[in-house]
Amino acid sequence: MPSTPAPWTDESIIQQHIPLSEESCPTLSAPLKRVLRRIGDGHNPAANEIASAAHEITGLPGSPARDVAIAWLASAIMTAGPTPEEVTALLQGATQRDGLRATSVDEVDGRPVVVVAGSGKKSLPSFNISTPAALIAATCGANVVKMGSHATSSPTGSRDLAASLSIPESVSASGILEQLRKCSFAFVPIESTVPSLNRVYGRRFHTVTPFSFGLAALACPLRPYATVFGLSHPKVDVATQVLTNFGFSRVHATASVNESTGQWADEFAMGSKTVLATLYEHNTVNTVSHKSANFVPVEPAPPPTGAQSPHRRPTGVFTEIITGQAAESRTNVVTAGTGLILHAAGIEPTIQQGQKRAHKALEEGQPHRLLEQLTGVGHDH
């Protein structure tokens, strides 16, 4: 006779019906159990409870209990609709063990500093757009700090691309500033700046979570003049407010959607519609929608029959763009991203003018020369 399934109590949720030893399933504190129980009962925990729970979870050894706990906490926030207060509390608690410290730097050698980061976890697939967009912006008057990580849901993450191109990594504020003085471009690996959180969170989630609303930028050791943040979710206003809560200024959060399929990407002007939220002074968020046709680009065309997928040769697509050899649609979507970066930095009054400047830089071969310069610079450990 088949056994009766165990009821879904908080203990059975945590242990997933698996008999675990004390070593593989650590004892959770009473406050964390209360938070998980409240979630199981359909109630949202308060912001202070979220922060405390996240802090405890990041200190647990690897186990099914830890993985279930972080998944439940993240799922509860997403299900109810993430608020800036909840996401801020989650990130504060989850990054506390990594002791994040940030240096405010508006300019280096008279050029504004811009951090470019994205949530990843896009459901609208594409080649890597943000990295070439950031590199081109560095040849157009901006000091660009590009945040990146290894791929989780995409074929190629920004860190994978940077490594395949031999672009050096910088993990400290001093190392980033040194790179900016040399090349006006620095690449920062997210996993290396939040190692404790990465041990718990990294490469475990394939869809947007509350961490997606700011972690990639928050991991930067600098607080720049402006920030461009891509989010694979329509609530870009939440990301803008979260980053402002952590001391970021002039935040521009953007997302693109294919309206016919409902797929989102953490890119600017990639799908049929783009959403852009900006926050300057007085904590006022301005959110606008653009039809991507305003910026010409279209979704990436499929490769020719029998050709290798562009996702299998990320450096090939990147090199085509940087050297001005790519298809017009791909070049346009990248230069639209550059236009946004230059506009956020105050270098160009409009995104369209920033895009024109990006096209000119490509025509003159400036991004390709910068890439050659970058690959000759040593790594900062």
Secondary structure, DSSP 8 states (H G I E B T S, - for coil): ---------HHHHHHTT----TTTS----HHHHHHHHHHHTT----HHHHHHHHHHHHTS-SSHHHHHHHHHHHHHHHHH---HHHHHHHHHHHHGGGT---EE-SEETTEEEEEEEE----SS--S--HHHHHHHHTTTT-EEEEEE---SSSSS-HHHHHHHTT--B--SHHHHHHHHHHHSEEEEEHHHHSHHHHHHHTT--SS--GGGGTHHHHT-SEE-SEEEEE-SSS-HHHHHHHHHHTT--SEEEEEEEETTTTEEESSSS-SSEEEEEEE-GGG-EEEEEEEGGGG---S-----TTS--GGG-HHHHHHHHHTT-S-HHHHHHHHHHHHHHHHHTTSSSSHHHHHHHHHHHHHTTHHHHHHHHHTTS----
